[in-house]
Amino acid sequence: MNRGLFSKVFIEEVRAASDIVAVISDYVRLKKTGQNFVGLCPFHSENTPSFTVSRQRQMFYCFGCNTGGDVFEFIQKQEAIDFPEAVRLLAKRAHIPVPQQSPAAQKREAERQALYLAGELAQKFYQHNLQQRQLGVRARTYLKQRGIDENIAKEFGLGFAPDEWEGVIKFLRMQGLSVAIAVKAGLAIPRPQGGGAYDRFRGRLMFPIRDFQGRVVAFGGRMLGPGEPKYLNSPETLIYNKGHLLYGLDRARPGIQRTDKVLIVEGYLDVLACHQFGFDYAVASLGTALTQDQLRLIKRFTTNILIGYDADRAGHQATVRGLELARRERCQVKILPLPANEDPDDVIRKQGPQSFSRLVENALPVPVYHFERLLHTHDIGSLEGRIAVAEAMVPHLAGIKNLVEREEYTKKVAQKLNLDQHLIKTQIEASRRAQTKGADYKQDRGQARQSLMPAVHQAETAALLGLGSLFLNCPQLRLTIGDSISKEWLGNQPLAKVLAVMLTLFEQSGSDFSLSDLKNKLPDAKTQAALAQLAVHPVPACEPMTLIAHYADRIKLIWIQKEIGSLRQEINSQNRAGKTEDSANLIRRLADLHREEVLLKQLSSGRDTGSGWLEGGTRHAEKR
């Protein structure tokens, strides 16, 4: 499903009827501050409000987690739904009838709804069987043996698939659903010869798998007697992709938001045990390895992740894969130190919930987890073993960005292994240089390799915010801004890309472009969030012509300094290659840029803006 399901006219009608302040107020307590509204961000944990909503621009932006967008994006993130679903939800809220779709889209949507209905009906069928005195006795006995109480079984909708060839098929047919839908829903398998189909799940305890909105989209079935496989799961369907969902997330969301953490375990029974004993922020990955889509779903609610996979070889491998993905997604991860060959369900049942709570409280940071594993797999009584552990730890330590944290872990590793800390640090620095070199190699070769100091980056951001805000909010100044700045000066910051698109739209259509037109022209989520930041940013309160000149000079000066750095590198390269004639041309270009740099500094120092940005920006850049 995509935006093309609805016309632009209908989308804009829904947008116009959905005041963003009123919509967000259904989820967040907002307080008016000046022209905007502020509140605690629903997408990350905070104590001081940094979530800002602009009624004038119909945009939101959080200065804490850099999340922003329009009313549709808020609903998508808050409800964990796609764009068409967000349009439908807001249309229903505004009492606007949803228009008819194309025949193909209507057919596909009808099939989706039939699959959702099949899942709901099958879940009721299985749950009814579990509660039947004779039919469900084996499944109820198994749950009792595993310590799962009736309330948790009902809350998660557990059921029982009778050992019949056409049990669920007959039930669905009685409800008006065809065998073909049962097959497409993954509930039945076509017979290899002749017509018809037979039940996929027979003689199994059934675990319904729901999407985030609570709709049953698949099942997991556990065999209660002899037979293989022990667990049988639904195939992927039109409404089910196991890499996009997490078992129990629809039930765990309140606990995740309350505690600002999520516990990821392997099995259905692990989730049930956790929720039964108060760990209601537990979910299970459908399969042992986390996926990027699952992590991005989790990040809508928290970035604090606890991994509680089994402490066996397969669990360790799954944990390592999950750690790498979580690192890329910039999540804070810790690992539960589970006893060997035990899972969360085992610990809770055998040692009690208090013991499991201590495991949660003492979850291991990633470097400690790797170190503990290495200590158990190498003989540190020998020099060779200690060196092997140290070498294996080097890339993990090199990946720690915080210097203090890296130093502390390095010290502990050196002390435990009785090795020279300085030598380990030398290897870590070499590893970090190699990682940096690899990252540089992957960069666009046309980009300057020079790394500007943070103060310059801050100065550039301030200028882009100021100029972008003036351009967005003051149409009468757009011509002046367009004449004052060249798109060539704009870098790769998301704010710079937004300003470049605004300048292009202005060149093409004058001042007559809407915020939604602008948003649709932006290339990615980062630039769309930057637009939201501009939309809620207050217009600079100063004489506009002076501000425009000041911001434009600042952006041009930073661009010139980047060009100077690139030219110096190129001149050095040409000199080493013996291409003195080419080098001479570059030197002349360098001299021209230096003259422009001096002139711009003189202009800036003579212009009273009260910002003091030059003192913290260009002087540091010159030292490089």
N, C-alpha and C positions, 0 to 999 in steps of 0.2 A: 504494500500500500504506500502511496506517496501523495504529494501535494496535488498531482494532476487529477485526483478523484473529484476535486471540487473546483469550480470556476473561481477566478480571481475576484469577481464581483461578489460571490457568496462569501468568500473568506473575509473580504473587507467589510461586508455587512455584519458578520459575526464579530469582527474586531471592533467595529464602531459601537456595537451593542454591549461590549464587554469591557467596561471601565476597569482598568488594571488595578486601581486602588481598591475598588469594591471586591474584585475577584480575589486578590491576594489577602484582603482582610478576612476572608473566610478561613484562611490558614495561618495568618500571622497577625499579631497585634501591632498595628501601625500607629505612629504618633506624628502629627504634622510638625515639621520643622522648616520654617521659611516656606519656600515654594514646594518642597518635597515632603515625602513621608518616610520615616525610618522605623526599623524594628530589628529584632533578632533574626538572623539569617536561618531559614529552615533547612539549608543545605549543608551547614557545618555548625559545630558547637562553638558558641561564643557567649561572653558575658556582657560585652559592650556592643550596642547596636551598630552594625556597619552595613546593613541591608537597606538600600535606598530605592524609593519608588517615585517616579515622576509622572504626575497626572497629565501635565502639559504634553509630555513626549510619549506617554503610554509605554514606558520602559522601566525595567528594574535593573539594579546593579548592586552586587555585594563587593565592597572594598576589602573584605577579609579573604574571600575565596575566589575573587575575580570571576564570579558567575553573573551573567546578565542576559537580557533579551526582552522580548515582548510578552504579551499575555499568553500567547500560544506556547512559547518556550517555558514559561513558568509552570503551566499546567502539565506539559510533557515531563518536566523534571519532577514535579511534586507528585504526580500520579503514576509516573513510570509508564507512560503510554506513548504511542507514536503520534505524528502530526495529525493524520485524519481523525484519530480517536479524540485528540484534544479539540479539534474543530467541532466534532459531534457533541462533546461534553459541554463546550461553551455555547453551542447553538441551543442545546436543550435547556441550559441555564437561562438563556435569554428568550426562551419560548419561540425560537425561529425554526420553522420546519426545514429538515434537511432535503435538498433537491434529489430528484431521481438521478441515478448514475447511468453510465452507458450500459448496454446489454451485457457486454463481457464483464464489466466491473460488478454489475448486479448479480451475475451468475457466480462469480468468484466469492462475493460477499455472502450470498445465500449458502454456498457450500461451507464457508467458514462458520456461519451461524449454526448450520446443521451439525458440524463437528463439535462445536461447543455444547449443543443440546445433547448430542450422543454421549459426551463425557459426563455431563451432569446426570443424565438418566442412568448411565452405567454405574456411576458412583452410588446412586440411591439403591440400585439393584444389589450391588455388592454389600453395601452397609446393611440393607434389610436382611440379607442372607446371614451375615455375621450375628445378628441379633436373634435369628430363629433358633428355637430351643434345640432341635436335633441337628439341623443343617450346619449351624455355625459352632458346634461344640468343640471341634478340633481346633479351630482358629482361636476361640475364646480361651481354651486351655493353654494354647501356646502363648498368648498375650499375658495370661496370668503367670505362667512360668517365667516370662521375661520381665515381669514386674510392671507392665503397662496397665495403668488403671483405666476404668471405663470413661472417665471424663476426658482424658487425653485422646483415647481412641475415638470418641465422638467428635472432639474438637478438630482432629485431623481427618475425620471422615473415613476411618479404616473400614475395610469390608472383607468379604470372602467370596471367591469365585468357585462355584460348585464344580465338581469333577464331571462335567457334562460337555458334550460336543457342541451343543447349540443353546446353552443357557442364556447368555446375554443377547445372542442374536434373536431368539424368540421374544425376549422381553422388549427389545428395541422395535421389533416388527409390530408388537402389540401397541407401541406408542406412536406408530406411524412412520418409523424410520426404516429405510431400506437396508438390505444386506450390503449394498455397495457403500453406503455411508459408514456402516460398521467396519468395513474393510479399510476405507480411507481414514477412519479414526484410529486405526491400529488395534481395534478390539477383536477383529476377526481376520482369518487367513483364508484366501481362496483355495478351494480344493484343487489338487493337481490334475485330477481327471474329472470330467463331468462338470456340472454347474454347482452353484452354492458355495458355502464357506463354513468354517468351524471356528469355535472360540479360540482366541490366542491364549487366554488365561484360564486354566482349569486346575482345581484343587489347590488354590494358592491364597495366602493372606494378601490383601490388596491395599496398596498405599496410593491414594490419588495424588497426582502431581498437578499443582495449580500454578497459573501465571500470577503476576503480581496483583492483578485485579481480582484474584480469587476464583477464576474460572478453571474448571478441570480440563486439562489439555492432554493428559497422559496418565499412565499407571505404572507402578512397579509391583511385581507379584513375587512373593516368597513361597517356595515349595514347602509344604508342611510334612510331607512324607518323603520316602526315597524318590530320587529322580534328579535329573539335571536339565537345565541349569538351576542352581539354588535360587538365584534371583533372575527374573525375566522382566525386561522393561519394554515399554511401547517403542515402536519405531518412530522416527521423525515424520511429522505430517505437516500439512498446511499451517497448522496452529501450534506445532510443537517443535522446538529446536533445543535440544538438551544443553547446548553450549551457551544459550542465552538466558537460562533460568536457574534458579536455586530452590531446592526443595525446602519448603517451610518459610520462604521469605514473606509471603502474605501474612503469616501468623507472627513472624518475628519482628516486623517493622516497628511496632510500638516499643518493644524492648531495645531494639537497636538505637532508636532515637532517644530513649530515656538514658541509656548507659553510654551512648556515643562510642559503641564498639560492636563488632560482629564476631561470632565464633563460627568458624567453618569446619565442619566435620565431614566424615565420609558417608555414613549410612543413615537410612531412614530411622532405625531404632536409636541411633545416637541422638538424633534431633528430638525424638519423642522423650527420651530419658532426660535430656537437658531441660526441655520445657516443663516436664512434670515436676522437676525439682528446683525450679526457679531460674534457670539459665535460659530465659525466654528470648535471647538474642542469638540463638543458634540456628544455623541453616546447613544444608548439605549440598555439596557440588554433585551434580548428576554424573557420576564417573569420578575417579579419584583425582583428576588434575583440574585445577582452576583454568578458566579461559579468560581472555581479555574482556569479552563481553560481560561475563559474570562480575569481574572486578569493576567495570564501569557502572554496572547496575548497583553494586554495593556502594560505590563512591557517591551516589546520589544521597546517601544517608549518613555515611561515616567513612573516614579514611583510616580508622583504627581497626586493624584486623588481627584476630587470634586464629592460628591454625592448629586444629586438633586432630590431625590425621593419625592413623595407627602407627605405632613405633616399630613397624617392620620395614623391610627393604623397599617394598612397593610404596608404603606410606612415606618413607624418606624421599624417594624419587619424586613422588607427587608434590611433597612439600617444597623441594628445591625448585621444581618448575613453577610452582605458585609464587615462591619468593622472587624469582626473576621477573615474572610478570608484574607482581605488586610493586617492585622497585621501579619499573618503567612507568607505572601509573602513579608513582610518588605517594604510596600508602605507607603508613607506619605499621610494621608487622612484628608480631611476636609469636613464638611457637610454644605450645603446651608440652612440658617435659613428661609425656605419658610413660608409664612403666612398659617394659618390653612385652610385646605380643598382647597388649591390651588397648582397647579403644575407650572413648568417653563413657559409653554405656557400661562397660566392665568396671571402670573405676567407681562410677556412681553407685552401682549395685553392690560391689564387694567392699568398698572402703567408705562409702557414704558421701553425700553431697558436700559435706564440710571439707573432706579431703580433696574433692574435685575443685572446690572453691579456692583452696590453697594453690592448686596447680594453675588456675586462672590468674591468681594474684602473682604467682612466681613465674609467669610465662617468660621464656627466654628471648632476649633481643637476638636479632639475626646473627651477629658475629659470635655471640656466646653459643648459639645453637650449632653453628658450623664447628666451633672449637671443641665443644663437647663430643660431637660425632667423631672428629678426628682423633681425639684422645682415646676413644674406645676402639679405633680401628688401627692404631699404630702403637708400637712398643716404645714409649718415651723413656724407657730405661736405657735405651741405646742412643748413641749420638745420631746414628742414621735415622732413627725414628723421630727424634726431636726435630731434626732438620727437615724431614718430610712433612711434619705437621706445620712447621713455620712456613715452608714454601707454599703449602696448600692454603694457609691463612692469608698470605700476602694479597691476592686479588680481593679477598673479602674486606680486608682492612683498607686497601686502597680505594674501595668503593664508598667509604664513609666520608661524606662531604664536610661534616663539622670537624674542625681541626682539634678541638679539645677532646671530643669523643674519640677521634682516631688515635690521638696520643695516649689516652687512658687505656684503650683496648690493647694497643701495641705494648704498653708497659706490662699489662697483665699477662699477655702471651709470652713475652720475654722472660718474666719472672717464673712462670709456670714451667717453661721449657729450659730454664737456666741457660739462656742464650743472650748474646750481646744485643741490647735494645737498639743501639745505634746501627748495627748491621741490618737488623730487620727493617728499620726506618729507611735505610738506603735502598733496600729492595722495594719497599712500598713506593717511594718516590719514583723509582725507575718504572714501576708498574703504572703509576698515575701518569707519568710522561707518555708512556706507550699508549695508554687509553686516550689521552688528549690528542696525540698524534693521529691515532686512528679516527677520532671524531673529526679532526681538521681535514683528513684526507677525504672524508665523505661529504664535506661541505662543497657548495658550488664554487668551482675554481675561479669564477668571476668575482666572487666576494672578496673584500679586503680581509686579510688574516689578522690585522691589528686588533687587539682587544682593548677597547677604551675603558677608562676607569669608571667605577660606578657613579661618581659625581657627574660625569659627562652624560651618562645614560639618563640620570635623573633630570638633568637640564634639558635634554632632548625631549623627554616625556612631558615635562612641564610646558614646553613650547608647543608641542603637538596638542596637548590638552587645551591650552589656551586658544590657539589658532582654530582648532577643530570646533571648539565650543562656540566661538564667534561665528564661524562659517555656518554652523548648524542652526544657531538661534537668531542670527541677525542677517536675513536675506539681503538687506540693503548694503551690507559690507562685502558681499561675495565677490563682486567685480574687483574691488580693491585688493582683497586677499589673493584672488587669482592672478592679478598683475604683480603681486609682491613676491610670489614664491614659484619656484619651478618644481615640477614633479620629479625631476632628476635629483633634487636634494633630499627627497624622502627615502628613508631606509626601509628596513624590513620589519620594524615594529608594527604590531597590529594597528596601533593608532595611526601610524604613517600610511598604512595601506587604506584605512578608512578615508583619510584626508585625500589621498590620491584618487579614490573612486568618486568622492564628492566633487573634486575639481573636474574630473572627466564628465560627470553628469551635468555639471554647470556649463561646461563647454558645449555639450550636445543639446541641452534643453533649457539653458538659462536657469533661473531660480525655481522653475516650476517642476520640482520633483518631490515625491513624498518620502517619508521615513521608511515605509515598507518597500518602495522602489529601491531605495538605497540599500536596505538590508538584503534584498534579493540579489544585488550585484556583488555582495561580499563573498570571498572565496571559501571561508571556513568558519568554524565555531569561534575561534579566537578573535577574528576580526569582528564578528557579530557581537561578541561580548564587549569589545572595545567601543563599538557604536553605542551600546547601552551605557557604557561608562561616560561617553560624551553627552548622551541624552540627559543624564542626571547631574552632570557637572555644572556648577553655577557659572553664569557668564562673568568673565573678569570685570571687576568694577573699576575701570580706569578709562582715560581718554582713548577711544578705540583706535584712532590712527597711529598714535604713539605705540600702543600695544601691538598692532599688526606689524609695524616696522621692527619693533623689538623682537617679536617671536620669529619673524622671517629671517632677520639677521642671525639670530641664535641658531636656527636650523641650518642656514647656509654655512655658518662658521663651523659647525660640527661636521657637516658634509665635507668642507674643504680640508679639515684636519684628518678625516678618514682618507681623502684622496692623497694628501701629503704622505701619510703612512704607507699607502699602497705604492705610490711612486718611488719612495725610498727603497722599498723592497725590490721593485722592478729594476731600478738603477743598479743596485748591488748585483742583481742577477745578470744584467747585461754586461756589467764590468767584468764579472767572473768569466763570462762567455767570450770576452774580447770584442764585443760589439760596441765599440766606442762611439760610432756615429749615431747609432740608435740611442745610446746613453746620453749623448749631448742634447738631443731633442727633448728627452725626458727631463733633463736638468733645466732647460729653458722653461718647460711647462711647470716644473717645481718652483722656480723663481717667481713666475706669475702668480701661482697659488699663494706663496708666502706674502707677496705684496697685498693680495686681497685679504688675507688673514689679518695682517697688521691694520689695514684700513677698517675692517669690520670691528676689530677690538677697540679702535679709537672711537668709532661711532657708538659702540655699546657703552663704553666708559663715559661718554659725554651725555648719554641719555639716562635720565634719572628714573629708574623703574623700581628701585628699592628691593631688588631681588637678590643681589649679591651673587648671582650665579657664576659670573666669570671667575671669581676668586676660588670657587670650589670646582670649576670644570676645566677650562682651557689650560690653566697653568699646569694642572696635573697631566693633561694630555701631552703637553709640550715636553715633559720629562721623559717620555717614552722614546 
